[in-house]
Amino acid sequence: MDHLNMRGVSGGSAVVTLFVESQYSSSERRFQKSLTIEELKVRLEAIVGIRPLDQQLTLLDTASNAVCELNSDMRMLGSYPVEDLMVLRVAASSPSAQMSFDETQVEKYVMDDDEYDRRGDTVRAFKRRHRMGRFADGASEMSLDEDMKARELALSIPVGGRCEVVLPDGEFRKRGTVRFVGETEFRPGYWVGVEYDEPVGKNDGSVEGTRYFQCAAGHGSFVRADNVTVGDFPEEDLFGSDLEEM
């Protein structure tokens, strides 16, 4: 199949978003599917520092499983089974060809995690927008601004403080003690772990095999910070009225 015919293979969107990975770098990039692999390698040189002739390209799916090698320079990118969010791994054909520039002369900048989380042009923000990884649960998806506000509210809640939890339906109003504040493995965002005074919870402080705090079975639960009010909430005497009648 000649070069012109190969340019007619690509269908759907003309642009694909890939995560470009090499030994020394990782970044999110957008490429025209009409690029030949030869043209793609020229663009990759500026990204990974490996000369086109020395590049070995592997396409991986979102689970990091190898899909195929991009080993035909005259084929266009769109003729391969390439999809958004895949990984394009760029390796050097030999150690001596690894870098076409001196990486030791480049001053590295390490970004603070809070600053990184606030930015909208990062891989984390991209995954948040596209509901990938720990942001996969659509019901728990928040915008970046909402996520930051929820984080600030959660971190203002002291662990060990007495609290009252009121859920949105208004029918659940229970008191307890804050035992955990932070991110979890089971849902994205910041959560408050509460040990209720009564057995009205859903767990013992652990979820899906990960322990966040310790309490009696049925007394623990995780709620959003805006459902928690911290204050002087003494433990209710569940049997007070019965004793008065005796």
C-alpha positions as CSV (number, residue, x, y, z in Angstrom):
1,M,0.0,0.0,0.0
2,D,1.6,3.3,-1.0
3,H,2.0,6.5,1.1
4,L,-1.0,8.3,-0.3
5,N,-3.4,5.4,0.2
6,M,-2.2,5.1,3.8
7,R,-3.3,8.7,4.4
8,G,-6.9,7.6,3.7
9,V,-7.1,5.0,6.4
10,S,-7.8,7.2,9.5
11,G,-11.4,7.6,10.5
12,G,-13.3,9.5,13.2
13,S,-11.6,12.3,15.0
14,A,-8.5,13.7,13.2
15,V,-6.6,14.3,16.5
16,V,-5.7,11.9,19.2
17,T,-4.6,12.6,22.8
18,L,-1.7,10.4,24.0
19,F,0.5,10.2,27.1
20,V,4.1,10.2,25.8
21,E,6.4,8.3,28.0
22,S,10.2,7.8,27.9
23,Q,12.9,7.0,30.4
24,Y,13.2,10.6,31.4
25,S,9.9,12.2,30.7
26,S,6.1,11.8,30.7
27,S,3.6,14.3,29.2
28,E,0.2,14.6,27.6
29,R,0.3,15.4,23.9
30,R,-2.1,15.7,20.9
31,F,-1.2,14.5,17.5
32,Q,-2.8,14.5,14.1
33,K,-3.7,11.0,13.0
34,S,-2.6,11.9,9.5
35,L,1.0,12.1,10.6
36,T,3.2,9.3,9.3
37,I,5.3,7.5,11.9
38,E,8.3,9.2,10.3
39,E,6.8,12.6,10.9
40,L,5.7,11.6,14.4
41,K,9.3,10.7,15.3
42,V,10.5,14.1,14.2
43,R,8.0,15.7,16.6
44,L,8.9,13.3,19.4
45,E,12.6,14.2,19.3
46,A,11.8,17.6,20.8
47,I,9.8,15.9,23.5
48,V,12.0,13.0,24.6
49,G,15.4,13.9,23.2
50,I,15.9,10.7,21.2
51,R,16.8,11.0,17.5
52,P,14.1,9.7,15.1
53,L,16.4,7.0,13.7
54,D,17.0,5.7,17.2
55,Q,13.3,5.7,18.4
56,Q,11.3,2.5,19.1
57,L,7.6,3.3,19.5
58,T,5.2,1.1,21.4
59,L,1.5,1.8,21.8
60,L,-0.1,0.7,25.1
61,D,-3.7,0.7,26.2
62,T,-5.0,2.6,29.3
63,A,-4.1,-0.5,31.5
64,S,-0.5,-0.3,30.2
65,N,-0.8,-3.4,28.1
66,A,1.1,-3.4,24.9
67,V,-1.1,-3.1,21.8
68,C,1.4,-2.9,19.0
69,E,4.7,-1.6,17.7
70,L,4.7,1.5,15.5
71,N,7.4,0.2,13.3
72,S,6.5,1.3,9.7
73,D,7.7,4.8,9.0
74,M,5.5,5.3,6.0
75,R,2.3,4.3,7.7
76,M,0.3,7.0,9.3
77,L,-0.5,7.1,13.0
78,G,-4.3,6.7,12.4
79,S,-3.8,3.4,10.6
80,Y,-2.9,1.8,13.9
81,P,-5.5,1.1,16.5
82,V,-4.8,4.3,18.4
83,E,-7.4,5.9,20.7
84,D,-7.5,8.8,23.2
85,L,-5.7,8.3,26.5
86,M,-3.4,5.5,25.3
87,V,0.3,5.6,26.1
88,L,2.9,6.1,23.4
89,R,6.2,4.7,24.9
90,V,9.4,5.9,23.3
91,A,12.5,3.9,23.8
92,A,16.0,4.2,22.4
93,S,17.4,1.5,20.2
94,S,20.6,1.5,22.3
95,P,21.8,3.1,25.6
96,S,24.2,5.4,23.6
97,A,21.2,6.8,21.7
98,Q,19.1,7.5,24.7
99,M,19.6,11.2,24.9
100,S,20.5,13.6,22.1
101,F,20.9,16.4,24.7
102,D,22.7,16.6,28.1
103,E,19.9,16.2,30.7
104,T,22.3,17.1,33.5
105,Q,22.5,20.7,32.3
106,V,18.8,21.1,32.6
107,E,17.6,22.6,35.9
108,K,14.7,20.6,37.2
109,Y,11.6,22.1,38.8
110,V,9.6,20.1,41.3
111,M,6.0,21.3,41.7
112,D,4.3,21.4,45.1
113,D,1.4,18.9,45.1
114,D,-1.1,21.6,46.1
115,E,-0.1,23.7,43.1
116,Y,-0.1,20.7,40.8
117,D,-3.7,19.9,42.0
118,R,-4.9,23.4,41.2
119,R,-3.6,23.4,37.6
120,G,-6.0,22.5,34.8
121,D,-3.4,21.4,32.3
122,T,-1.9,18.4,34.0
123,V,-2.4,14.6,33.7
124,R,-4.3,14.6,37.0
125,A,-6.7,17.3,35.7
126,F,-7.0,15.4,32.4
127,K,-7.9,12.2,34.3
128,R,-10.4,14.2,36.5
129,R,-12.1,15.6,33.4
130,H,-12.3,12.2,31.6
131,R,-13.2,10.2,34.8
132,M,-10.2,8.0,34.7
133,G,-8.5,6.1,37.6
134,R,-9.6,7.3,41.0
135,F,-11.9,9.8,39.3
136,A,-13.8,7.1,37.4
137,D,-17.0,7.3,39.6
138,G,-19.2,9.8,37.8
139,A,-21.5,10.1,40.8
140,S,-18.5,11.5,42.8
141,E,-17.0,13.6,40.1
142,M,-16.4,17.3,41.0
143,S,-15.1,20.2,39.2
144,L,-11.6,21.4,40.2
145,D,-13.0,24.4,42.1
146,E,-15.5,22.2,43.9
147,D,-12.8,19.7,44.7
148,M,-10.5,22.3,46.2
149,K,-13.3,23.8,48.3
150,A,-14.3,20.4,49.6
151,R,-10.7,19.7,50.4
152,E,-10.3,22.9,52.4
153,L,-13.6,22.3,54.3
154,A,-12.5,18.7,55.1
155,L,-9.1,19.7,56.4
156,S,-10.7,22.3,58.7
157,I,-12.4,19.4,60.6
158,P,-10.3,18.2,63.6
159,V,-9.8,14.5,64.0
160,G,-11.0,13.5,67.5
161,G,-13.6,16.3,67.6
162,R,-17.2,15.6,68.5
163,C,-19.6,16.1,65.6
164,E,-23.2,15.8,64.3
165,V,-23.8,14.3,60.9
166,V,-26.9,15.5,59.0
167,L,-27.5,13.9,55.6
168,P,-29.2,15.8,52.7
169,D,-32.5,14.0,53.1
170,G,-32.8,15.5,56.6
171,E,-34.0,12.3,58.1
172,F,-30.5,11.2,59.3
173,R,-29.1,13.2,62.2
174,K,-26.6,11.3,64.4
175,R,-23.8,12.2,66.7
176,G,-20.3,10.8,66.8
177,T,-16.6,11.4,66.8
178,V,-14.4,12.3,63.9
179,R,-11.8,9.6,63.4
180,F,-10.4,10.3,59.9
181,V,-10.1,13.1,57.4
182,G,-8.5,12.7,54.0
183,E,-8.5,11.0,50.6
184,T,-9.5,7.4,50.3
185,E,-9.1,4.5,47.8
186,F,-12.8,3.8,47.4
187,R,-13.9,7.2,46.1
188,P,-12.1,10.4,44.8
189,G,-12.1,13.5,46.9
190,Y,-11.8,14.2,50.6
191,W,-13.9,12.2,53.1
192,V,-14.6,12.4,56.9
193,G,-14.6,9.1,58.8
194,V,-17.0,9.2,61.7
195,E,-17.5,6.8,64.6
196,Y,-21.1,7.1,65.5
197,D,-22.3,6.7,69.1
198,E,-24.9,4.3,67.9
199,P,-24.6,1.3,65.5
200,V,-26.0,3.2,62.5
201,G,-22.9,3.1,60.4
202,K,-21.8,0.9,57.5
203,N,-18.4,-0.4,58.5
204,D,-15.8,-0.6,61.3
205,G,-13.5,2.1,59.8
206,S,-12.3,-0.1,56.9
207,V,-13.6,-0.2,53.3
208,E,-12.7,-2.7,50.6
209,G,-9.8,-4.1,52.7
210,T,-8.2,-0.7,53.5
211,R,-8.4,0.5,57.1
212,Y,-8.7,4.2,57.8
213,F,-9.6,4.1,61.5
214,Q,-10.7,1.6,64.1
215,C,-14.2,1.3,65.7
216,A,-16.8,-1.3,66.5
217,A,-18.6,-2.9,63.6
218,G,-21.6,-0.9,62.4
219,H,-20.4,2.3,64.0
220,G,-18.2,3.6,61.3
221,S,-19.1,5.6,58.1
222,F,-17.6,8.0,55.6
223,V,-19.4,11.2,54.7
224,R,-18.7,14.5,52.9
225,A,-17.4,17.4,55.0
226,D,-20.4,19.6,54.2
227,N,-22.6,17.0,56.1
228,V,-20.5,17.3,59.3
229,T,-20.8,19.9,62.0
230,V,-18.2,19.9,64.7
231,G,-19.0,21.3,68.1
232,D,-19.9,20.5,71.7
233,F,-22.2,17.5,71.0
234,P,-22.3,15.3,74.1
235,E,-23.1,11.7,73.7
236,E,-26.8,11.2,73.9
237,D,-28.2,9.0,76.7
238,L,-30.1,6.5,74.6
239,F,-31.8,5.1,77.7
240,G,-32.5,8.3,79.6
241,S,-36.2,8.5,78.9
242,D,-36.7,4.9,79.9
243,L,-34.9,5.3,83.2
244,E,-37.0,8.3,84.0
245,E,-40.2,6.3,83.5
246,M,-39.0,3.4,85.7
